[in-house]
Amino acid sequence: MFDDWLVEIGKHHPIRLAMVQCAGDGVTAKGLRELFRECAPMLKELNFSGCSQGGLTGDAILLHAASRCQNITHLDASWCNINNNGVAAICESSRKLKSLCLNGCQAITDESIGVIASKHGHRSVALSLEVESA
């Protein structure tokens, strides 16, 4: 995947965006910034499960999405090497979050669970969190 592809995808203002197991060796912060700038008002569902190469690392995607896309209701970041910073950012910005899938994200700690509970505990949010132990 490359930056110019992300820009073209963003120009279509998707409501749902799935980038599953994508290699991001040709992706930079600029490409992610432009993608989410274009998607911002419409994007409700984001799935980037299995993306963990190049510029498509979990936290990079989450931080860019969180900075622009406040209408996300469903997010799947499974198997993406995200950590507490990414979870905190998306929980802070996405006030309408209904579903959060973080399977295989081994850097997630109790701190993230606390952030999810404090930001979204007043209503029902489906949380899927399965971490394999070593």
MODELLER restraints for C-alpha pairs under 7 A, 6 or more apart:
rsr = mdl.restraints
at = mdl.atoms
rsr.add(forms.Gaussian(group=physical.xy_distance, feature=features.Distance(at['CA:1:A'], at['CA:22:A']), mean=6.90, stdev=0.5))
rsr.add(forms.Gaussian(group=physical.xy_distance, feature=features.Distance(at['CA:1:A'], at['CA:23:A']), mean=6.13, stdev=0.5))
rsr.add(forms.Gaussian(group=physical.xy_distance, feature=features.Distance(at['CA:1:A'], at['CA:24:A']), mean=5.32, stdev=0.5))
rsr.add(forms.Gaussian(group=physical.xy_distance, feature=features.Distance(at['CA:1:A'], at['CA:26:A']), mean=5.78, stdev=0.5))
rsr.add(forms.Gaussian(group=physical.xy_distance, feature=features.Distance(at['CA:1:A'], at['CA:27:A']), mean=6.49, stdev=0.5))
rsr.add(forms.Gaussian(group=physical.xy_distance, feature=features.Distance(at['CA:2:A'], at['CA:24:A']), mean=6.90, stdev=0.5))
rsr.add(forms.Gaussian(group=physical.xy_distance, feature=features.Distance(at['CA:2:A'], at['CA:26:A']), mean=4.40, stdev=0.5))
rsr.add(forms.Gaussian(group=physical.xy_distance, feature=features.Distance(at['CA:2:A'], at['CA:27:A']), mean=4.88, stdev=0.5))
rsr.add(forms.Gaussian(group=physical.xy_distance, feature=features.Distance(at['CA:3:A'], at['CA:26:A']), mean=6.57, stdev=0.5))
rsr.add(forms.Gaussian(group=physical.xy_distance, feature=features.Distance(at['CA:3:A'], at['CA:27:A']), mean=5.02, stdev=0.5))
rsr.add(forms.Gaussian(group=physical.xy_distance, feature=features.Distance(at['CA:3:A'], at['CA:28:A']), mean=6.54, stdev=0.5))
rsr.add(forms.Gaussian(group=physical.xy_distance, feature=features.Distance(at['CA:3:A'], at['CA:31:A']), mean=4.25, stdev=0.5))
rsr.add(forms.Gaussian(group=physical.xy_distance, feature=features.Distance(at['CA:4:A'], at['CA:31:A']), mean=6.93, stdev=0.5))
rsr.add(forms.Gaussian(group=physical.xy_distance, feature=features.Distance(at['CA:6:A'], at['CA:31:A']), mean=6.09, stdev=0.5))
rsr.add(forms.Gaussian(group=physical.xy_distance, feature=features.Distance(at['CA:6:A'], at['CA:32:A']), mean=6.99, stdev=0.5))
rsr.add(forms.Gaussian(group=physical.xy_distance, feature=features.Distance(at['CA:6:A'], at['CA:35:A']), mean=5.35, stdev=0.5))
rsr.add(forms.Gaussian(group=physical.xy_distance, feature=features.Distance(at['CA:7:A'], at['CA:31:A']), mean=6.52, stdev=0.5))
rsr.add(forms.Gaussian(group=physical.xy_distance, feature=features.Distance(at['CA:7:A'], at['CA:34:A']), mean=5.89, stdev=0.5))
rsr.add(forms.Gaussian(group=physical.xy_distance, feature=features.Distance(at['CA:7:A'], at['CA:35:A']), mean=5.12, stdev=0.5))
rsr.add(forms.Gaussian(group=physical.xy_distance, feature=features.Distance(at['CA:10:A'], at['CA:35:A']), mean=4.70, stdev=0.5))
rsr.add(forms.Gaussian(group=physical.xy_distance, feature=features.Distance(at['CA:10:A'], at['CA:36:A']), mean=6.81, stdev=0.5))
rsr.add(forms.Gaussian(group=physical.xy_distance, feature=features.Distance(at['CA:10:A'], at['CA:38:A']), mean=4.88, stdev=0.5))
rsr.add(forms.Gaussian(group=physical.xy_distance, feature=features.Distance(at['CA:10:A'], at['CA:39:A']), mean=5.28, stdev=0.5))
rsr.add(forms.Gaussian(group=physical.xy_distance, feature=features.Distance(at['CA:11:A'], at['CA:38:A']), mean=5.85, stdev=0.5))
rsr.add(forms.Gaussian(group=physical.xy_distance, feature=features.Distance(at['CA:13:A'], at['CA:38:A']), mean=6.24, stdev=0.5))
rsr.add(forms.Gaussian(group=physical.xy_distance, feature=features.Distance(at['CA:13:A'], at['CA:39:A']), mean=4.81, stdev=0.5))
rsr.add(forms.Gaussian(group=physical.xy_distance, feature=features.Distance(at['CA:13:A'], at['CA:42:A']), mean=6.11, stdev=0.5))
rsr.add(forms.Gaussian(group=physical.xy_distance, feature=features.Distance(at['CA:14:A'], at['CA:39:A']), mean=6.27, stdev=0.5))
rsr.add(forms.Gaussian(group=physical.xy_distance, feature=features.Distance(at['CA:14:A'], at['CA:42:A']), mean=6.37, stdev=0.5))
rsr.add(forms.Gaussian(group=physical.xy_distance, feature=features.Distance(at['CA:14:A'], at['CA:43:A']), mean=5.87, stdev=0.5))
rsr.add(forms.Gaussian(group=physical.xy_distance, feature=features.Distance(at['CA:15:A'], at['CA:42:A']), mean=5.22, stdev=0.5))
rsr.add(forms.Gaussian(group=physical.xy_distance, feature=features.Distance(at['CA:15:A'], at['CA:43:A']), mean=4.26, stdev=0.5))
rsr.add(forms.Gaussian(group=physical.xy_distance, feature=features.Distance(at['CA:15:A'], at['CA:44:A']), mean=5.35, stdev=0.5))
rsr.add(forms.Gaussian(group=physical.xy_distance, feature=features.Distance(at['CA:15:A'], at['CA:45:A']), mean=6.44, stdev=0.5))
rsr.add(forms.Gaussian(group=physical.xy_distance, feature=features.Distance(at['CA:16:A'], at['CA:43:A']), mean=6.03, stdev=0.5))
rsr.add(forms.Gaussian(group=physical.xy_distance, feature=features.Distance(at['CA:16:A'], at['CA:44:A']), mean=6.06, stdev=0.5))
rsr.add(forms.Gaussian(group=physical.xy_distance, feature=features.Distance(at['CA:16:A'], at['CA:45:A']), mean=4.58, stdev=0.5))
rsr.add(forms.Gaussian(group=physical.xy_distance, feature=features.Distance(at['CA:16:A'], at['CA:46:A']), mean=6.04, stdev=0.5))
rsr.add(forms.Gaussian(group=physical.xy_distance, feature=features.Distance(at['CA:17:A'], at['CA:45:A']), mean=6.18, stdev=0.5))
rsr.add(forms.Gaussian(group=physical.xy_distance, feature=features.Distance(at['CA:17:A'], at['CA:46:A']), mean=5.01, stdev=0.5))
rsr.add(forms.Gaussian(group=physical.xy_distance, feature=features.Distance(at['CA:17:A'], at['CA:47:A']), mean=6.23, stdev=0.5))
rsr.add(forms.Gaussian(group=physical.xy_distance, feature=features.Distance(at['CA:18:A'], at['CA:46:A']), mean=5.95, stdev=0.5))
rsr.add(forms.Gaussian(group=physical.xy_distance, feature=features.Distance(at['CA:18:A'], at['CA:47:A']), mean=4.52, stdev=0.5))
rsr.add(forms.Gaussian(group=physical.xy_distance, feature=features.Distance(at['CA:18:A'], at['CA:48:A']), mean=5.80, stdev=0.5))
rsr.add(forms.Gaussian(group=physical.xy_distance, feature=features.Distance(at['CA:19:A'], at['CA:47:A']), mean=6.09, stdev=0.5))
rsr.add(forms.Gaussian(group=physical.xy_distance, feature=features.Distance(at['CA:19:A'], at['CA:48:A']), mean=4.67, stdev=0.5))
rsr.add(forms.Gaussian(group=physical.xy_distance, feature=features.Distance(at['CA:20:A'], at['CA:47:A']), mean=6.76, stdev=0.5))
rsr.add(forms.Gaussian(group=physical.xy_distance, feature=features.Distance(at['CA:20:A'], at['CA:48:A']), mean=5.04, stdev=0.5))
rsr.add(forms.Gaussian(group=physical.xy_distance, feature=features.Distance(at['CA:20:A'], at['CA:49:A']), mean=5.12, stdev=0.5))
rsr.add(forms.Gaussian(group=physical.xy_distance, feature=features.Distance(at['CA:20:A'], at['CA:50:A']), mean=5.82, stdev=0.5))
rsr.add(forms.Gaussian(group=physical.xy_distance, feature=features.Distance(at['CA:20:A'], at['CA:51:A']), mean=6.36, stdev=0.5))
rsr.add(forms.Gaussian(group=physical.xy_distance, feature=features.Distance(at['CA:21:A'], at['CA:49:A']), mean=6.16, stdev=0.5))
rsr.add(forms.Gaussian(group=physical.xy_distance, feature=features.Distance(at['CA:21:A'], at['CA:50:A']), mean=4.22, stdev=0.5))
rsr.add(forms.Gaussian(group=physical.xy_distance, feature=features.Distance(at['CA:21:A'], at['CA:51:A']), mean=4.69, stdev=0.5))
rsr.add(forms.Gaussian(group=physical.xy_distance, feature=features.Distance(at['CA:22:A'], at['CA:51:A']), mean=5.23, stdev=0.5))
rsr.add(forms.Gaussian(group=physical.xy_distance, feature=features.Distance(at['CA:23:A'], at['CA:51:A']), mean=6.51, stdev=0.5))
rsr.add(forms.Gaussian(group=physical.xy_distance, feature=features.Distance(at['CA:23:A'], at['CA:53:A']), mean=5.42, stdev=0.5))
rsr.add(forms.Gaussian(group=physical.xy_distance, feature=features.Distance(at['CA:23:A'], at['CA:54:A']), mean=6.93, stdev=0.5))
rsr.add(forms.Gaussian(group=physical.xy_distance, feature=features.Distance(at['CA:24:A'], at['CA:53:A']), mean=5.23, stdev=0.5))
rsr.add(forms.Gaussian(group=physical.xy_distance, feature=features.Distance(at['CA:24:A'], at['CA:54:A']), mean=4.58, stdev=0.5))
rsr.add(forms.Gaussian(group=physical.xy_distance, feature=features.Distance(at['CA:24:A'], at['CA:55:A']), mean=5.18, stdev=0.5))
rsr.add(forms.Gaussian(group=physical.xy_distance, feature=features.Distance(at['CA:24:A'], at['CA:56:A']), mean=4.78, stdev=0.5))
rsr.add(forms.Gaussian(group=physical.xy_distance, feature=features.Distance(at['CA:25:A'], at['CA:53:A']), mean=6.22, stdev=0.5))
rsr.add(forms.Gaussian(group=physical.xy_distance, feature=features.Distance(at['CA:25:A'], at['CA:54:A']), mean=4.14, stdev=0.5))
rsr.add(forms.Gaussian(group=physical.xy_distance, feature=features.Distance(at['CA:25:A'], at['CA:55:A']), mean=6.22, stdev=0.5))
rsr.add(forms.Gaussian(group=physical.xy_distance, feature=features.Distance(at['CA:27:A'], at['CA:54:A']), mean=6.56, stdev=0.5))
rsr.add(forms.Gaussian(group=physical.xy_distance, feature=features.Distance(at['CA:27:A'], at['CA:55:A']), mean=4.73, stdev=0.5))
rsr.add(forms.Gaussian(group=physical.xy_distance, feature=features.Distance(at['CA:27:A'], at['CA:56:A']), mean=6.63, stdev=0.5))
rsr.add(forms.Gaussian(group=physical.xy_distance, feature=features.Distance(at['CA:28:A'], at['CA:55:A']), mean=5.06, stdev=0.5))
rsr.add(forms.Gaussian(group=physical.xy_distance, feature=features.Distance(at['CA:29:A'], at['CA:55:A']), mean=6.67, stdev=0.5))
rsr.add(forms.Gaussian(group=physical.xy_distance, feature=features.Distance(at['CA:32:A'], at['CA:61:A']), mean=6.91, stdev=0.5))
rsr.add(forms.Gaussian(group=physical.xy_distance, feature=features.Distance(at['CA:32:A'], at['CA:64:A']), mean=6.48, stdev=0.5))
rsr.add(forms.Gaussian(group=physical.xy_distance, feature=features.Distance(at['CA:33:A'], at['CA:64:A']), mean=5.95, stdev=0.5))
rsr.add(forms.Gaussian(group=physical.xy_distance, feature=features.Distance(at['CA:36:A'], at['CA:64:A']), mean=6.73, stdev=0.5))
rsr.add(forms.Gaussian(group=physical.xy_distance, feature=features.Distance(at['CA:36:A'], at['CA:65:A']), mean=5.83, stdev=0.5))
rsr.add(forms.Gaussian(group=physical.xy_distance, feature=features.Distance(at['CA:36:A'], at['CA:68:A']), mean=6.19, stdev=0.5))
rsr.add(forms.Gaussian(group=physical.xy_distance, feature=features.Distance(at['CA:36:A'], at['CA:69:A']), mean=6.82, stdev=0.5))
rsr.add(forms.Gaussian(group=physical.xy_distance, feature=features.Distance(at['CA:37:A'], at['CA:68:A']), mean=6.18, stdev=0.5))
rsr.add(forms.Gaussian(group=physical.xy_distance, feature=features.Distance(at['CA:40:A'], at['CA:68:A']), mean=5.42, stdev=0.5))
rsr.add(forms.Gaussian(group=physical.xy_distance, feature=features.Distance(at['CA:40:A'], at['CA:69:A']), mean=4.45, stdev=0.5))
rsr.add(forms.Gaussian(group=physical.xy_distance, feature=features.Distance(at['CA:41:A'], at['CA:69:A']), mean=6.68, stdev=0.5))
rsr.add(forms.Gaussian(group=physical.xy_distance, feature=features.Distance(at['CA:43:A'], at['CA:69:A']), mean=6.69, stdev=0.5))
rsr.add(forms.Gaussian(group=physical.xy_distance, feature=features.Distance(at['CA:43:A'], at['CA:71:A']), mean=6.43, stdev=0.5))
rsr.add(forms.Gaussian(group=physical.xy_distance, feature=features.Distance(at['CA:43:A'], at['CA:72:A']), mean=6.09, stdev=0.5))
rsr.add(forms.Gaussian(group=physical.xy_distance, feature=features.Distance(at['CA:44:A'], at['CA:71:A']), mean=5.49, stdev=0.5))
rsr.add(forms.Gaussian(group=physical.xy_distance, feature=features.Distance(at['CA:44:A'], at['CA:72:A']), mean=4.01, stdev=0.5))
rsr.add(forms.Gaussian(group=physical.xy_distance, feature=features.Distance(at['CA:44:A'], at['CA:73:A']), mean=5.27, stdev=0.5))
rsr.add(forms.Gaussian(group=physical.xy_distance, feature=features.Distance(at['CA:44:A'], at['CA:74:A']), mean=6.52, stdev=0.5))
rsr.add(forms.Gaussian(group=physical.xy_distance, feature=features.Distance(at['CA:45:A'], at['CA:72:A']), mean=5.72, stdev=0.5))
rsr.add(forms.Gaussian(group=physical.xy_distance, feature=features.Distance(at['CA:45:A'], at['CA:73:A']), mean=6.00, stdev=0.5))
rsr.add(forms.Gaussian(group=physical.xy_distance, feature=features.Distance(at['CA:45:A'], at['CA:74:A']), mean=4.69, stdev=0.5))
rsr.add(forms.Gaussian(group=physical.xy_distance, feature=features.Distance(at['CA:45:A'], at['CA:75:A']), mean=5.93, stdev=0.5))
rsr.add(forms.Gaussian(group=physical.xy_distance, feature=features.Distance(at['CA:46:A'], at['CA:74:A']), mean=6.30, stdev=0.5))
rsr.add(forms.Gaussian(group=physical.xy_distance, feature=features.Distance(at['CA:46:A'], at['CA:75:A']), mean=4.92, stdev=0.5))
rsr.add(forms.Gaussian(group=physical.xy_distance, feature=features.Distance(at['CA:46:A'], at['CA:76:A']), mean=6.38, stdev=0.5))
rsr.add(forms.Gaussian(group=physical.xy_distance, feature=features.Distance(at['CA:47:A'], at['CA:75:A']), mean=5.74, stdev=0.5))
rsr.add(forms.Gaussian(group=physical.xy_distance, feature=features.Distance(at['CA:47:A'], at['CA:76:A']), mean=4.55, stdev=0.5))
rsr.add(forms.Gaussian(group=physical.xy_distance, feature=features.Distance(at['CA:47:A'], at['CA:77:A']), mean=6.26, stdev=0.5))
rsr.add(forms.Gaussian(group=physical.xy_distance, feature=features.Distance(at['CA:48:A'], at['CA:76:A']), mean=6.25, stdev=0.5))
rsr.add(forms.Gaussian(group=physical.xy_distance, feature=features.Distance(at['CA:48:A'], at['CA:77:A']), mean=5.51, stdev=0.5))
rsr.add(forms.Gaussian(group=physical.xy_distance, feature=features.Distance(at['CA:49:A'], at['CA:76:A']), mean=5.97, stdev=0.5))
rsr.add(forms.Gaussian(group=physical.xy_distance, feature=features.Distance(at['CA:49:A'], at['CA:77:A']), mean=4.85, stdev=0.5))
rsr.add(forms.Gaussian(group=physical.xy_distance, feature=features.Distance(at['CA:49:A'], at['CA:78:A']), mean=4.60, stdev=0.5))
rsr.add(forms.Gaussian(group=physical.xy_distance, feature=features.Distance(at['CA:49:A'], at['CA:79:A']), mean=5.83, stdev=0.5))
rsr.add(forms.Gaussian(group=physical.xy_distance, feature=features.Distance(at['CA:49:A'], at['CA:80:A']), mean=6.11, stdev=0.5))
rsr.add(forms.Gaussian(group=physical.xy_distance, feature=features.Distance(at['CA:50:A'], at['CA:78:A']), mean=6.30, stdev=0.5))
rsr.add(forms.Gaussian(group=physical.xy_distance, feature=features.Distance(at['CA:50:A'], at['CA:79:A']), mean=4.90, stdev=0.5))
rsr.add(forms.Gaussian(group=physical.xy_distance, feature=features.Distance(at['CA:50:A'], at['CA:80:A']), mean=5.32, stdev=0.5))
rsr.add(forms.Gaussian(group=physical.xy_distance, feature=features.Distance(at['CA:51:A'], at['CA:57:A']), mean=6.00, stdev=0.5))
rsr.add(forms.Gaussian(group=physical.xy_distance, feature=features.Distance(at['CA:51:A'], at['CA:58:A']), mean=6.72, stdev=0.5))
rsr.add(forms.Gaussian(group=physical.xy_distance, feature=features.Distance(at['CA:51:A'], at['CA:80:A']), mean=5.45, stdev=0.5))
rsr.add(forms.Gaussian(group=physical.xy_distance, feature=features.Distance(at['CA:52:A'], at['CA:58:A']), mean=6.24, stdev=0.5))
rsr.add(forms.Gaussian(group=physical.xy_distance, feature=features.Distance(at['CA:52:A'], at['CA:80:A']), mean=5.21, stdev=0.5))
rsr.add(forms.Gaussian(group=physical.xy_distance, feature=features.Distance(at['CA:52:A'], at['CA:81:A']), mean=6.52, stdev=0.5))
rsr.add(forms.Gaussian(group=physical.xy_distance, feature=features.Distance(at['CA:57:A'], at['CA:80:A']), mean=6.35, stdev=0.5))
rsr.add(forms.Gaussian(group=physical.xy_distance, feature=features.Distance(at['CA:57:A'], at['CA:81:A']), mean=6.78, stdev=0.5))
rsr.add(forms.Gaussian(group=physical.xy_distance, feature=features.Distance(at['CA:58:A'], at['CA:77:A']), mean=6.79, stdev=0.5))
rsr.add(forms.Gaussian(group=physical.xy_distance, feature=features.Distance(at['CA:58:A'], at['CA:80:A']), mean=4.69, stdev=0.5))
rsr.add(forms.Gaussian(group=physical.xy_distance, feature=features.Distance(at['CA:58:A'], at['CA:81:A']), mean=5.46, stdev=0.5))
rsr.add(forms.Gaussian(group=physical.xy_distance, feature=features.Distance(at['CA:58:A'], at['CA:82:A']), mean=4.76, stdev=0.5))
rsr.add(forms.Gaussian(group=physical.xy_distance, feature=features.Distance(at['CA:59:A'], at['CA:82:A']), mean=4.90, stdev=0.5))
rsr.add(forms.Gaussian(group=physical.xy_distance, feature=features.Distance(at['CA:59:A'], at['CA:83:A']), mean=6.76, stdev=0.5))
rsr.add(forms.Gaussian(group=physical.xy_distance, feature=features.Distance(at['CA:59:A'], at['CA:86:A']), mean=5.00, stdev=0.5))
rsr.add(forms.Gaussian(group=physical.xy_distance, feature=features.Distance(at['CA:62:A'], at['CA:86:A']), mean=5.39, stdev=0.5))
rsr.add(forms.Gaussian(group=physical.xy_distance, feature=features.Distance(at['CA:62:A'], at['CA:90:A']), mean=6.43, stdev=0.5))
rsr.add(forms.Gaussian(group=physical.xy_distance, feature=features.Distance(at['CA:63:A'], at['CA:86:A']), mean=5.76, stdev=0.5))
rsr.add(forms.Gaussian(group=physical.xy_distance, feature=features.Distance(at['CA:63:A'], at['CA:89:A']), mean=6.25, stdev=0.5))
rsr.add(forms.Gaussian(group=physical.xy_distance, feature=features.Distance(at['CA:66:A'], at['CA:89:A']), mean=5.77, stdev=0.5))
rsr.add(forms.Gaussian(group=physical.xy_distance, feature=features.Distance(at['CA:66:A'], at['CA:90:A']), mean=4.82, stdev=0.5))
rsr.add(forms.Gaussian(group=physical.xy_distance, feature=features.Distance(at['CA:66:A'], at['CA:93:A']), mean=5.54, stdev=0.5))
rsr.add(forms.Gaussian(group=physical.xy_distance, feature=features.Distance(at['CA:70:A'], at['CA:93:A']), mean=5.30, stdev=0.5))
rsr.add(forms.Gaussian(group=physical.xy_distance, feature=features.Distance(at['CA:70:A'], at['CA:94:A']), mean=4.60, stdev=0.5))
rsr.add(forms.Gaussian(group=physical.xy_distance, feature=features.Distance(at['CA:70:A'], at['CA:95:A']), mean=6.79, stdev=0.5))
rsr.add(forms.Gaussian(group=physical.xy_distance, feature=features.Distance(at['CA:71:A'], at['CA:94:A']), mean=5.91, stdev=0.5))
rsr.add(forms.Gaussian(group=physical.xy_distance, feature=features.Distance(at['CA:71:A'], at['CA:96:A']), mean=6.26, stdev=0.5))
rsr.add(forms.Gaussian(group=physical.xy_distance, feature=features.Distance(at['CA:72:A'], at['CA:94:A']), mean=5.68, stdev=0.5))
rsr.add(forms.Gaussian(group=physical.xy_distance, feature=features.Distance(at['CA:72:A'], at['CA:96:A']), mean=6.56, stdev=0.5))
rsr.add(forms.Gaussian(group=physical.xy_distance, feature=features.Distance(at['CA:72:A'], at['CA:97:A']), mean=6.08, stdev=0.5))
rsr.add(forms.Gaussian(group=physical.xy_distance, feature=features.Distance(at['CA:73:A'], at['CA:96:A']), mean=5.36, stdev=0.5))
rsr.add(forms.Gaussian(group=physical.xy_distance, feature=features.Distance(at['CA:73:A'], at['CA:97:A']), mean=4.04, stdev=0.5))
rsr.add(forms.Gaussian(group=physical.xy_distance, feature=features.Distance(at['CA:73:A'], at['CA:98:A']), mean=5.11, stdev=0.5))
rsr.add(forms.Gaussian(group=physical.xy_distance, feature=features.Distance(at['CA:73:A'], at['CA:99:A']), mean=6.43, stdev=0.5))
rsr.add(forms.Gaussian(group=physical.xy_distance, feature=features.Distance(at['CA:74:A'], at['CA:97:A']), mean=6.16, stdev=0.5))
rsr.add(forms.Gaussian(group=physical.xy_distance, feature=features.Distance(at['CA:74:A'], at['CA:98:A']), mean=5.88, stdev=0.5))
rsr.add(forms.Gaussian(group=physical.xy_distance, feature=features.Distance(at['CA:74:A'], at['CA:99:A']), mean=4.66, stdev=0.5))
rsr.add(forms.Gaussian(group=physical.xy_distance, feature=features.Distance(at['CA:74:A'], at['CA:100:A']), mean=6.11, stdev=0.5))
rsr.add(forms.Gaussian(group=physical.xy_distance, feature=features.Distance(at['CA:75:A'], at['CA:99:A']), mean=6.16, stdev=0.5))
rsr.add(forms.Gaussian(group=physical.xy_distance, feature=features.Distance(at['CA:75:A'], at['CA:100:A']), mean=5.01, stdev=0.5))
rsr.add(forms.Gaussian(group=physical.xy_distance, feature=features.Distance(at['CA:75:A'], at['CA:101:A']), mean=6.25, stdev=0.5))
rsr.add(forms.Gaussian(group=physical.xy_distance, feature=features.Distance(at['CA:76:A'], at['CA:100:A']), mean=5.97, stdev=0.5))
rsr.add(forms.Gaussian(group=physical.xy_distance, feature=features.Distance(at['CA:76:A'], at['CA:101:A']), mean=4.57, stdev=0.5))
rsr.add(forms.Gaussian(group=physical.xy_distance, feature=features.Distance(at['CA:76:A'], at['CA:102:A']), mean=6.42, stdev=0.5))
rsr.add(forms.Gaussian(group=physical.xy_distance, feature=features.Distance(at['CA:77:A'], at['CA:101:A']), mean=6.02, stdev=0.5))
rsr.add(forms.Gaussian(group=physical.xy_distance, feature=features.Distance(at['CA:77:A'], at['CA:102:A']), mean=5.32, stdev=0.5))
rsr.add(forms.Gaussian(group=physical.xy_distance, feature=features.Distance(at['CA:78:A'], at['CA:101:A']), mean=6.08, stdev=0.5))
rsr.add(forms.Gaussian(group=physical.xy_distance, feature=features.Distance(at['CA:78:A'], at['CA:102:A']), mean=4.53, stdev=0.5))
rsr.add(forms.Gaussian(group=physical.xy_distance, feature=features.Distance(at['CA:78:A'], at['CA:103:A']), mean=4.54, stdev=0.5))
rsr.add(forms.Gaussian(group=physical.xy_distance, feature=features.Distance(at['CA:78:A'], at['CA:104:A']), mean=5.73, stdev=0.5))
rsr.add(forms.Gaussian(group=physical.xy_distance, feature=features.Distance(at['CA:78:A'], at['CA:105:A']), mean=6.22, stdev=0.5))
rsr.add(forms.Gaussian(group=physical.xy_distance, feature=features.Distance(at['CA:79:A'], at['CA:103:A']), mean=6.16, stdev=0.5))
rsr.add(forms.Gaussian(group=physical.xy_distance, feature=features.Distance(at['CA:79:A'], at['CA:104:A']), mean=4.65, stdev=0.5))
rsr.add(forms.Gaussian(group=physical.xy_distance, feature=features.Distance(at['CA:79:A'], at['CA:105:A']), mean=5.40, stdev=0.5))
rsr.add(forms.Gaussian(group=physical.xy_distance, feature=features.Distance(at['CA:80:A'], at['CA:105:A']), mean=6.32, stdev=0.5))
rsr.add(forms.Gaussian(group=physical.xy_distance, feature=features.Distance(at['CA:81:A'], at['CA:105:A']), mean=5.61, stdev=0.5))
rsr.add(forms.Gaussian(group=physical.xy_distance, feature=features.Distance(at['CA:81:A'], at['CA:107:A']), mean=6.80, stdev=0.5))
rsr.add(forms.Gaussian(group=physical.xy_distance, feature=features.Distance(at['CA:82:A'], at['CA:105:A']), mean=6.08, stdev=0.5))
rsr.add(forms.Gaussian(group=physical.xy_distance, feature=features.Distance(at['CA:82:A'], at['CA:107:A']), mean=6.45, stdev=0.5))
rsr.add(forms.Gaussian(group=physical.xy_distance, feature=features.Distance(at['CA:83:A'], at['CA:107:A']), mean=4.94, stdev=0.5))
rsr.add(forms.Gaussian(group=physical.xy_distance, feature=features.Distance(at['CA:83:A'], at['CA:108:A']), mean=5.09, stdev=0.5))
rsr.add(forms.Gaussian(group=physical.xy_distance, feature=features.Distance(at['CA:84:A'], at['CA:108:A']), mean=5.63, stdev=0.5))
rsr.add(forms.Gaussian(group=physical.xy_distance, feature=features.Distance(at['CA:84:A'], at['CA:109:A']), mean=6.84, stdev=0.5))
rsr.add(forms.Gaussian(group=physical.xy_distance, feature=features.Distance(at['CA:84:A'], at['CA:111:A']), mean=6.78, stdev=0.5))
rsr.add(forms.Gaussian(group=physical.xy_distance, feature=features.Distance(at['CA:84:A'], at['CA:112:A']), mean=5.25, stdev=0.5))
rsr.add(forms.Gaussian(group=physical.xy_distance, feature=features.Distance(at['CA:87:A'], at['CA:112:A']), mean=6.20, stdev=0.5))
rsr.add(forms.Gaussian(group=physical.xy_distance, feature=features.Distance(at['CA:88:A'], at['CA:112:A']), mean=6.63, stdev=0.5))
rsr.add(forms.Gaussian(group=physical.xy_distance, feature=features.Distance(at['CA:88:A'], at['CA:115:A']), mean=6.19, stdev=0.5))
rsr.add(forms.Gaussian(group=physical.xy_distance, feature=features.Distance(at['CA:91:A'], at['CA:116:A']), mean=6.27, stdev=0.5))
rsr.add(forms.Gaussian(group=physical.xy_distance, feature=features.Distance(at['CA:91:A'], at['CA:119:A']), mean=6.35, stdev=0.5))
rsr.add(forms.Gaussian(group=physical.xy_distance, feature=features.Distance(at['CA:92:A'], at['CA:119:A']), mean=6.80, stdev=0.5))
rsr.add(forms.Gaussian(group=physical.xy_distance, feature=features.Distance(at['CA:97:A'], at['CA:125:A']), mean=6.77, stdev=0.5))
rsr.add(forms.Gaussian(group=physical.xy_distance, feature=features.Distance(at['CA:98:A'], at['CA:124:A']), mean=6.89, stdev=0.5))
rsr.add(forms.Gaussian(group=physical.xy_distance, feature=features.Distance(at['CA:98:A'], at['CA:125:A']), mean=4.55, stdev=0.5))
rsr.add(forms.Gaussian(group=physical.xy_distance, feature=features.Distance(at['CA:98:A'], at['CA:126:A']), mean=6.08, stdev=0.5))
rsr.add(forms.Gaussian(group=physical.xy_distance, feature=features.Distance(at['CA:99:A'], at['CA:125:A']), mean=5.48, stdev=0.5))
rsr.add(forms.Gaussian(group=physical.xy_distance, feature=features.Distance(at['CA:99:A'], at['CA:126:A']), mean=4.57, stdev=0.5))
rsr.add(forms.Gaussian(group=physical.xy_distance, feature=features.Distance(at['CA:99:A'], at['CA:127:A']), mean=6.03, stdev=0.5))
rsr.add(forms.Gaussian(group=physical.xy_distance, feature=features.Distance(at['CA:100:A'], at['CA:126:A']), mean=6.17, stdev=0.5))
rsr.add(forms.Gaussian(group=physical.xy_distance, feature=features.Distance(at['CA:100:A'], at['CA:127:A']), mean=4.98, stdev=0.5))
rsr.add(forms.Gaussian(group=physical.xy_distance, feature=features.Distance(at['CA:100:A'], at['CA:128:A']), mean=6.35, stdev=0.5))
rsr.add(forms.Gaussian(group=physical.xy_distance, feature=features.Distance(at['CA:101:A'], at['CA:127:A']), mean=5.83, stdev=0.5))
rsr.add(forms.Gaussian(group=physical.xy_distance, feature=features.Distance(at['CA:101:A'], at['CA:128:A']), mean=4.58, stdev=0.5))
rsr.add(forms.Gaussian(group=physical.xy_distance, feature=features.Distance(at['CA:101:A'], at['CA:129:A']), mean=6.28, stdev=0.5))
rsr.add(forms.Gaussian(group=physical.xy_distance, feature=features.Distance(at['CA:102:A'], at['CA:128:A']), mean=5.95, stdev=0.5))
rsr.add(forms.Gaussian(group=physical.xy_distance, feature=features.Distance(at['CA:102:A'], at['CA:129:A']), mean=5.03, stdev=0.5))
rsr.add(forms.Gaussian(group=physical.xy_distance, feature=features.Distance(at['CA:103:A'], at['CA:128:A']), mean=6.32, stdev=0.5))
rsr.add(forms.Gaussian(group=physical.xy_distance, feature=features.Distance(at['CA:103:A'], at['CA:129:A']), mean=4.66, stdev=0.5))
rsr.add(forms.Gaussian(group=physical.xy_distance, feature=features.Distance(at['CA:103:A'], at['CA:130:A']), mean=4.53, stdev=0.5))
rsr.add(forms.Gaussian(group=physical.xy_distance, feature=features.Distance(at['CA:103:A'], at['CA:131:A']), mean=6.06, stdev=0.5))
rsr.add(forms.Gaussian(group=physical.xy_distance, feature=features.Distance(at['CA:104:A'], at['CA:130:A']), mean=5.83, stdev=0.5))
rsr.add(forms.Gaussian(group=physical.xy_distance, feature=features.Distance(at['CA:104:A'], at['CA:131:A']), mean=4.75, stdev=0.5))
rsr.add(forms.Gaussian(group=physical.xy_distance, feature=features.Distance(at['CA:104:A'], at['CA:132:A']), mean=6.63, stdev=0.5))
rsr.add(forms.Gaussian(group=physical.xy_distance, feature=features.Distance(at['CA:105:A'], at['CA:131:A']), mean=6.43, stdev=0.5))
rsr.add(forms.Gaussian(group=physical.xy_distance, feature=features.Distance(at['CA:106:A'], at['CA:131:A']), mean=5.90, stdev=0.5))
